[in-house]
């Protein structure tokens, strides 16, 4: 009998749910928006999709992997994603065990899931050390060291989106000032552009990126500020560990050259002062929207 895992990727704007075979093929997948009125409603919407998948998927369930924006409390089995305020200390593991009849449930960070998946079958194949990053509604990092996933002592390693790069800077949703995420996430680049007079009727990073491609100076500057903040966070982090490969995925990273061009330029500028960081290698994630669910499933399948 065939076997499969359920992969759940909890992001700031959507929760992706998929069934994944032992060969890492995605069988079924559906996304649930996080814009629910309360935490129980969001869970109900997710539970409905999971129940349908468990009924219709052929084969036996090996377990459930959850990849989530942080912070996480793995011993308690709870998550409190910064960008999902209706979920604080939400008991995701107990809920999933209850509805699946006691199946194994593993919980780890969404960027760690991306790093795991990209290292296994994506842009990070063959690398001994790499930083994986999600750049989307939020900013997250995941670490591969000596060819292995490195979750840290609490499972929250590489919490790079909430490293402060300016202690008197923009207020972040986490409560600190000057976090990388407060400048470099999609919504924050849009907010910076709005503060400087950019198209108030537009509110998505897709719109901002297109406006920048069309030559709008405010949009170009907002993306430059965001990618500079991201580059500082990356250089600080890889400089600490002395690694030089970075794989970046997430919705913002799919914007193309309007994102990658300034990011590469700022990386080169920021790394010049650190003599041993002569050639940081940026790679585009290959698995795109499936990276999170595949990485989540790998927590069970690997």
C-alpha positions, -999 to 999 in steps of 0.1 A, spaced: 0 0 0 13 35 -9 20 59 19 19 96 22 23 126 45 2 156 50 22 189 47 8 221 62 25 255 55 12 283 77 21 317 62 9 353 70 -18 354 43 -25 318 35 -22 282 48 -13 257 22 -23 221 28 -11 192 6 -8 154 5 28 144 -4 39 109 -15 71 92 -4 86 102 -37 79 138 -27 52 143 -54 24 166 -44 -9 147 -48 -36 172 -36 -31 208 -26 -54 236 -14 -49 270 1 -69 286 29 -67 324 35 -58 335 70 -82 365 69 -107 348 93 -126 366 120 -110 346 148 -86 317 154 -113 290 157 -128 300 124 -94 298 107 -89 264 123 -123 252 111 -115 262 75 -82 243 77 -98 213 94 -124 211 66 -97 208 39 -77 183 59 -107 161 66 -115 159 29 -79 150 20 -78 123 46 -110 108 32 -100 109 -5 -63 103 -5 -53 67 -14 -28 49 8 -19 52 45 -10 83 64 26 83 78 21 115 97 16 153 95 43 179 91 35 216 100 57 244 88 48 278 104 60 313 107 72 318 142 76 320 170 70 284 178 68 265 211 76 230 200 75 214 235 40 227 240 30 221 204 18 257 199 24 284 174 20 322 175 28 336 140 37 373 142 15 380 112 -15 360 123 -27 379 154 -58 357 158 -35 327 166 -15 331 198 -3 299 215 -26 280 192 -24 242 200 -19 230 165 -3 197 174 -30 185 197 -57 196 173 -41 176 144 -35 145 165 -71 146 176 -86 149 142 -62 123 126 -66 96 152 -33 101 169 -10 103 139 26 116 143 28 154 140 60 173 136 63 211 139 90 234 125 95 269 110 83 277 76 117 289 64 133 258 78 109 238 58 118 257 26 155 252 34 150 215 39 130 210 7 153 232 -14 184 213 0 168 180 -7 154 185 -42 157 222 -51 183 250 -55 204 238 -25 211 203 -37 247 193 -29 254 222 -6 269 214 28 259 248 43 232 272 33 208 298 46 172 294 32 149 324 34 112 331 29 105 367 18 68 372 16 43 387 41 70 381 66 107 373 66 121 340 79 152 319 78 162 283 79 196 268 83 214 238 68 247 230 85 270 202 76 243 189 53 217 186 80 187 207 90 196 228 121 165 237 141 182 251 172 174 243 208 138 255 206 131 250 169 133 288 162 169 290 148 176 316 122 149 340 133 164 365 109 132 385 101 132 399 136 169 408 139 170 445 145 192 464 120 182 499 133 174 503 170 156 536 164 139 524 132 104 513 121 82 496 146 78 459 137 47 438 144 67 418 168 72 448 191 108 456 184 121 485 163 141 482 131 136 446 123 146 433 89 109 424 83 98 460 91 115 471 59 119 440 36 86 422 37 61 427 9 35 446 30 62 468 46 77 478 12 42 488 1 37 507 34 70 526 29 59 535 -6 25 547 6 42 569 32 62 586 4 31 592 -17 29 562 -39 -5 552 -55 -29 549 -24 -54 529 -44 -29 500 -48 -19 478 -19 -1 447 -30 36 440 -36 27 428 -71 14 463 -78 45 479 -63 68 457 -84 50 465 -116 50 502 -108 88 500 -102 92 482 -136 73 511 -152 99 535 -137 80 550 -107 107 565 -85 88 560 -52 82 523 -59 119 518 -70 131 535 -38 108 514 -15 121 482 -31 157 495 -28 151 502 9 136 468 14 163 449 -4 190 469 14 175 459 48 174 423 36 209 424 24 221 437 58 203 410 76 218 383 52 254 397 55 251 399 93 239 363 95 262 346 70 291 366 83 285 352 118 285 316 105 310 320 77 287 305 50 281 319 16 251 302 -1 217 317 3 185 303 -13 156 327 -13 119 319 -19 85 333 -11 61 355 -30 83 387 -30 112 367 -43 92 357 -74 90 393 -86 120 389 -109 148 413 -117 131 442 -100 138 425 -67 169 404 -75 188 432 -92 189 457 -62 193 428 -37 224 416 -55 238 451 -56 232 457 -19 246 423 -10 278 432 -28 280 466 -12 273 454 24 297 425 22 327 445 10 337 454 46 339 417 56 370 404 39 361 367 39 326 373 24 339 379 -11 313 360 -31 279 354 -14 260 332 -37 223 340 -40 201 313 -55 164 315 -64 143 288 -48 132 263 -74 102 248 -57 82 280 -56 48 277 -40 53 240 -31 85 245 -11 67 250 22 44 219 20 72 197 8 95 209 36 67 203 61 61 168 47 98 161 49 97 164 87 77 131 85 91 115 54 129 120 58 
